[in-house]
C-alpha cells in the first residue's frame, strides 16, 4: 500500500471501534502540489485514513475472513478543518452494523478537540474465491499480510 494513512493503532475493540493516529510529515511528496504555499493533507487522504482504520477494524472483527474490503459508500462526508505538517489526526471509527457482506460505520478524524473530517462509510466484504474457487490460495495469502502489518501498527502504540 503506497499511501499508508495510519501511523499506529492506539486502541482496538473487535466488533466495536478502533482508534488510530496519523501525523502529517512536512516531507510528504504530495504536499509540494497540495498546496505549495499552504501545505495541507488532501481531504481525500483524510477520508482514506478513516477507510483504512475501518478496514483494520473489520479484518480483526471478522478474523481476516474476507480478502477484499472495498469502499461501497461514503456518506455525509464533512471536511471541517485543515491538517498541516506536524499536526496529528486522531481517527476513531465505530461499527454501526456488521452484516455478512457489508459493514456500516461512522468515523471521525480529530485534530486535538477540533473535528477535521467525519463520514459514514459502507464497506463491502468479499473474497476472491467466492466467484473463483481456484483463488483460495490467493485469499489465504492476502489474509496473511495484514496480520503482519497490524502487529507493526499496534507495536507503535
Buried (B, 14 or more C-beta within 10 A) or exposed (E): EEEEBBBBBBEBEBEEBBBBBBEBEEEBEEBEEBEEEEBBBBBEBBBBBBBBBBBBBBBBBBEBEBBEBEBBEBEEBEBEBBBBBEBBBBBBBBBEEBEEEBBBBBBBBBBEEEBBBBBBBBBBBBBBBBEEEEBBEBBEEBBEEBEEBBEEBBEEE
